[in-house]
Every structure is written in structure tokens, then in C-alpha cells.
Amino acid sequence: MSTKDFAERLKKTRTEKNLSQSDLASIVGIHYTQIGRYENKGAFPTADVLSKVANALSVSSDFLINGTSDDLADKTITDKELLNQFKMIQNFSEKDKDVVKILIDAFITKRQIQRLAI
């Protein structure tokens, strides 16, 4: 997790909710300058404050820390073509998703067996 990403998500979510730093701080029960530190100075809240901030913004703490699952996938999967394929598969029916999972599992198993044979 990057504190920069956290800061950007916090600020974006706060502004989308039409809350000032003072408004959010008041709801959470902290000084407004602390919100500024989170958004601009790379500070990170304690778990308790993070939970209160997330609740005040009607998002999860996980969202503020990691973003959406798509954000996380974009950061961790370096093969963009594969990432796009996975995103397209999300729109498949459950039955079709199961078929894709079986194919992937079969290929992974094959590669593991090949490695053991070496």
C-alpha cells in the first residue's frame, strides 16, 4: 500500500461526498489539520481512526487502503493483456467462469508436473 494512493483515495472520496476536511474531521472526532496530514503529508491514521474515517465516508477501510479489486489487480498483474482477459471473464456466466477456471487449473497442474519431472 502506498500512502500516496491512500491520500488520493481519501481526498477523492471526501470531495465526492461533498465534505470539507473540517466536516470529515468533525464527524470522526479529530482535528481538521489531521485530515490534511493524511491527504497531503503522507501521514496514515491509526486503525481506530481509519475505521471511523471509512464509516464517515461510507466506504470500507480496505477500499481506502487498497482501492478496488481492479486497482489492486492493475498493480499486481503486470501482463496487461492477461489482466484485460480476466476483466472480460468477470462478465461471463458462472458456468462459463467455471470452465475457464478448470482450464487454468489444468494448465497450472500440467506446468507443475513438468517442473517436477525435470
C-alpha positions as CSV (number, residue, x, y, z in Angstrom):
1,M,0.0,0.0,0.0
2,S,1.2,3.4,-0.9
3,T,0.4,6.3,1.4
4,K,0.1,8.4,-1.8
5,D,-2.6,6.1,-3.1
6,F,-4.4,6.2,0.3
7,A,-4.2,10.0,0.3
8,E,-5.6,10.3,-3.2
9,R,-8.5,7.9,-2.4
10,L,-9.3,9.7,0.8
11,K,-9.4,13.1,-0.8
12,K,-11.3,11.9,-3.8
13,T,-13.9,10.1,-1.7
14,R,-14.2,13.0,0.7
15,T,-14.8,15.5,-2.1
16,E,-17.3,13.2,-3.8
17,K,-19.3,13.2,-0.6
18,N,-19.1,17.0,-0.6
19,L,-17.3,17.1,2.8
20,S,-14.6,19.6,3.7
21,Q,-11.7,18.4,5.7
22,S,-13.3,20.2,8.7
23,D,-16.6,18.4,8.1
24,L,-14.9,15.0,8.0
25,A,-12.7,15.7,11.0
26,S,-15.8,16.8,13.0
27,I,-17.6,13.5,12.1
28,V,-14.6,11.4,13.0
29,G,-13.7,13.4,16.1
30,I,-10.3,14.6,15.2
31,H,-8.8,18.0,14.4
32,Y,-9.2,19.1,10.8
33,T,-5.4,19.5,10.3
34,Q,-5.1,15.8,10.8
35,I,-7.2,15.1,7.6
36,G,-4.9,17.5,5.8
37,R,-1.9,15.5,7.0
38,Y,-3.5,12.3,5.7
39,E,-4.3,13.8,2.3
40,N,-1.1,15.9,1.8
41,K,1.7,14.9,4.1
42,G,1.8,11.1,3.8
43,A,0.5,10.6,7.4
44,F,-1.5,7.5,8.0
45,P,-4.3,7.2,10.6
46,T,-4.4,4.6,13.4
47,A,-6.7,1.6,12.8
48,D,-9.3,3.2,15.0
49,V,-9.3,6.5,13.2
50,L,-9.1,4.7,9.8
51,S,-12.3,2.8,10.7
52,K,-14.1,6.0,11.7
53,V,-13.0,7.8,8.5
54,A,-14.2,4.9,6.4
55,N,-17.5,4.8,8.2
56,A,-18.0,8.5,7.8
57,L,-17.3,8.2,4.1
58,S,-19.5,5.1,3.7
59,V,-16.6,3.0,2.3
60,S,-14.5,0.2,3.7
61,S,-11.1,0.6,5.3
62,D,-9.9,-1.8,2.8
63,F,-11.0,0.4,-0.1
64,L,-9.2,3.4,1.4
65,I,-6.0,1.3,1.9
66,N,-6.1,-0.8,-1.3
67,G,-8.7,0.7,-3.6
68,T,-11.0,-1.5,-5.6
69,S,-10.1,-5.1,-6.6
70,D,-9.5,-3.7,-10.1
71,D,-7.0,-1.2,-8.7
72,L,-5.2,-4.0,-6.8
73,A,-5.2,-6.2,-9.9
74,D,-3.8,-3.3,-12.0
75,K,-0.9,-3.0,-9.6
76,T,-0.1,-6.7,-9.2
77,I,-0.7,-8.2,-12.6
78,T,2.0,-6.9,-14.9
79,D,0.7,-8.6,-18.1
80,K,-1.9,-6.1,-19.2
81,E,-3.3,-8.4,-21.9
82,L,-3.9,-11.1,-19.3
83,L,-5.5,-8.6,-16.9
84,N,-7.9,-7.4,-19.7
85,Q,-8.8,-11.1,-20.4
86,F,-9.6,-11.6,-16.7
87,K,-11.7,-8.5,-16.6
88,M,-13.7,-9.7,-19.6
89,I,-14.2,-13.1,-17.9
90,Q,-15.9,-11.3,-15.0
91,N,-18.9,-10.7,-17.2
92,F,-19.3,-14.4,-18.1
93,S,-22.0,-16.6,-16.6
94,E,-21.0,-18.6,-13.6
95,K,-21.0,-21.8,-15.7
96,D,-18.6,-20.2,-18.2
97,K,-16.4,-18.9,-15.4
98,D,-16.1,-22.4,-14.0
99,V,-15.0,-23.7,-17.4
100,V,-12.3,-21.1,-17.6
101,K,-11.1,-21.9,-14.0
102,I,-10.9,-25.6,-14.9
103,L,-8.8,-24.8,-18.0
104,I,-6.5,-22.6,-16.0
105,D,-6.2,-25.2,-13.2
106,A,-5.4,-27.9,-15.8
107,F,-2.7,-25.8,-17.3
108,I,-1.1,-24.9,-14.0
109,T,-1.2,-28.6,-12.9
110,K,0.5,-29.6,-16.2
111,R,3.3,-27.0,-15.6
112,Q,3.8,-28.2,-12.1
113,I,4.1,-31.8,-13.2
114,Q,6.6,-30.7,-15.9
115,R,8.7,-28.9,-13.3
116,L,8.7,-32.0,-11.1
117,A,9.8,-34.2,-14.0
118,I,12.9,-32.1,-14.6
